[in-house]
């Protein structure tokens, strides 16, 4: 089965992704982020899911269920409202885990 790429976020943040063939999942209410994320992962359709940092923070518990599996890869991206630092912090922790030291942001 071929798996696709999705992006999840508010309409303003993800409007351009459809133009390059990425499935855009609009979630304008951060409080609904967990439910929307759960719904799109139930179908096992996506290999990669980009999610705005704001929604990533709201759906963190649901996303954590996939932290040990390779698919889907969940990648936080900055939204139209700006960068919250979640993506950088997550990348830093992965590098520190792999290398034993934070070589990126020190």
N, C-alpha and C positions, 0 to 999 in steps of 0.2 A: 504494500500500500504506500503510495506516495504521500508524504506529509508536507504541509504547507507552512508558510510563515504568517504570523498575525501580529498586529500591533493593537494594543488596548489603551485607550485614553480619552480625554475629553475631545470634543469635535475639533476645536481649534488646534490642538497639539498634533493630531494625526491625519489631518485632511489631505496631506500630500502623499501619503504612503500608498494609497490605492493606485496612483498613477504608475507605480513601479511593480504592480502585481502583488502587493502585500494585502492580506485581508484586514480591513480596518474595523475594529470592534469599538463602537462608541459607548462610553460610559461617562456621562456628564455629572453623575452624582457619586462622589467618593464613598458614600455610605453603602452603595450597591456594588462596590468593587469585588468583594469576596464572592457574592452570588454570581456575578457575570463571569469572573474567572473560573469558578467551579463549572459553570455551564459550558464554557468553551473547551475545557479540558476533559469533560466527560466523553466527548466524541472521539478523542484520541486522533484528532485531525492535524494537529500542529507539532512540528519539530522544534520550532523557535517561536517564542512569544515575547515581543517587546512590550513593555508596560511603562507608562509614565511613572515617575518617582512618587508622585502624590498618591496614585492608585496602588502602587507597590506597597507603600506604608500601610494603607487601609486593608489590603488583602494579604498581608504578610503571613498570617497563620495558614491560610489556604495554600499559598505559594510554598510554604515550608514543607508541605507534604511531598513536594517534588524535588527537594534539595538533594536527595541521594540518588535520584534517577537521572539518566542522561537526556531523556525526552519527556516532556518538553524542556528545552533550555529557556529559562525565564530571565530576561535581561532588562533591568530598569534603565530608562532613558529620561533625560530632562523633558519637561513639558513646556507649554507656552508660558506658563507662569514662572518659569525659571528652574534652576538647579537646586535641589535640596541637599545634595551630597550623598544620598543613599547609594547611588551607583558607584561612586568613587570609594566609599567605605566598604562596599561589598567586594569590589575588585581588590582592594587592599587586603581584605581578610583572606581571599582566595590565594593571593600571591604569598602572603605570610604563611599560610598553611602548606603551600607547595614548597617554598624555599626555606622557611624557618625564620624569615626576617622580612620586615616591610621595606622592600628595596625601592618601591615606587614613590611613596609620598613622604619619606623622611628627609 
